[in-house]
Structures are given as C-alpha cells and as structure tokens.
C-alpha cells in the first residue's frame, strides 16, 4: 500500500479486545515512536507502557476525550518528556528554568496574546468584508491591507520609542492598548461604516484598521528585545525561535477560543429564526427580507462580540507587559 493511501485511509479505533499484546509487538510500537523525527535526531522523549487496568481507568478519567482508554489492554503514555529532558540536558533547546524570570515568561505570554489578536484580524476582517459588505476577494484583501500597512510602521516606531524612552514595558503596553482601541472601534462597525471619509479619499474605517495594525506592530520590538535580553547572548537564537512559537500558539489557541465563543453566540442568537418557504406564504418576499435582515444583524453582533473579546484580551496583554517586562539596564543603550 502506498504511504499516502495509508494516511488517507487510517482508521481511529475506539473499542478494543481484551487480548494481551505480545511483548515483541509492544517493543516495536515503542521503537516506532522513538524513531519519530526530532531536531538533530535528539529524540527528547520517554515512553511508559501502562498495563494495569486500574491505572488505565484513571487515565481515561483524566483525558477529556479518553473514555475509551480503559478498554485498551495497553497504553503508551507520551508525557511531558520534552520538559523533563530539557531540564536535564546539558545543551537544552529552551532552558525551562527561564520561565522563573518574569520578563521571559511575561514576554512569552504577551507575544501569544498579540498573536491571537493578529489572527482574529487576519481571518475576520476579510470574512466580514465579504459576508456583510458584499466585497469580492480583491476588495476584502484590500480592506485588510489597511491593517497590514500599520504593522511594519508600528514595528519600526516601537523599536525607536523603546530606544528613546529606555523602556520595554511602557512601549509594549502602549502598542497593545492602541490595538485594543482599534478593535473596540471595529466592534462598532455597521453596514455604513466604510463610507464616512476622514481625510480626502481616506475613510474613517481606513484609520481604524491602520490604528489596529499600528498597535500590533508597536509591541513587536520591545517584547522581542525583552525576551532576548532575558536569555542573554548565548541563547539568542533559541529565544527568537521561542518567540515565534509563542506567537503561533497564541494565533492558534487564542483565535480558536474567541472564534468558538463567537460562533456559539451566533447559533444561539439565530436558533429561533426559521426561513420562510416560498409558494406557501403570500407575504414571502417581505418575510424573507425580514429574515435576511435579522441574520445579517446576528452576523454583525457576532463580529462585534469577537472584536470586543479580542480588545479585552489585548488589554490583559498590556497589563502583563506593564507588570513583567524588566526595565533595561542603562549600558544597553550606550
């Protein structure tokens, strides 16, 4: 069987026989896990083979989606081996003990929150443009460009401000507060929000989008520099990589939480709406127009909720940055 066919037709089993697994097969399974790709072939993991029925039952209770685990005659638990290994390695990829440093952990959390805010903007602004403002793909992309233009400008401005003010925490918090204000403004959008002009051909919406991107850009330099200063010269490379990982985690986890909550609220708000049936109702046109209006309003309410939730998250990130990012030592600026 071809490798792709094997991947495409894989079957996830949730019910197991009570037949014991021979020791050679168990060792082969563990060996397959050990040989999984790892950076530099470091294989930073350990496996525990669990056979005891009571232990399997308790593992099934701990795992939210693992109710089937107690049925299995054997479970291979891949636990926090990476952390265990990194704590003991002579040359760890990430020094886990760095998390005891408030500047390091605060930078990581702040960067994750900023990543979540960026992801919400990247996904929902084009979708909003298409679903509510009836823009095509090009128009939706051009609307997002307003926000994206603010990010590099903010990144340069944030580095310059941090240098001039000799402060990481203030500049990082300022950027996240500006981004939060931008999201609050976006949460007030309605069908006519793209029309009011600000200066010449620039609309008020252009300014709101640019402000949001500007804030998300301003936090990049001070947060990155704070973490890199915390790890020191010897770990700059791994520290920079860790910043990227934390931003990606924030983009994935934070966006999923906000989007999931918004969709749940949308379904709750539209559960009672029933589309009128044509041909059976003499007032179909009027009722369908009313139905469409209510659905569109529910869509707006969903986006308003998501943008407000994102603004709150960014304010939390600003508070974390202000409380944890360590002031710079003066020699850094000489």
Secondary structure, 3 states (H helix, E strand, C coil): CCHHHHHHCCCCCCCCCCCCCCHHHHHHHHHHHHCCCCHHHCCCCCCEEECCHHHHHHHHHHCCCCCCHHHCCCEEECCCHHHHHHHHCCCCCCCHHHHHCHHHHHHHHHHHHHHHHHHHHHHHHHHHHHHCCCCCHHHHHHHHHHHHHHHHHHHHHHHHHHHHHCCCHHHHHHHHHHHHHHHHHHCCCCCCCCCCEEECCEEHHHHHHHHHHHHHHHHHHHHHHHHHHHHCHHHHHHHHHHHHHHHHHHHHHHHHHHHHHHHHHHHHHHCCCCCCCCCCCCCHHHHHHHHHHHHHHHHHHHHHHHHHHHHHHHHHHHHHHHHHCCCCCHHHHC
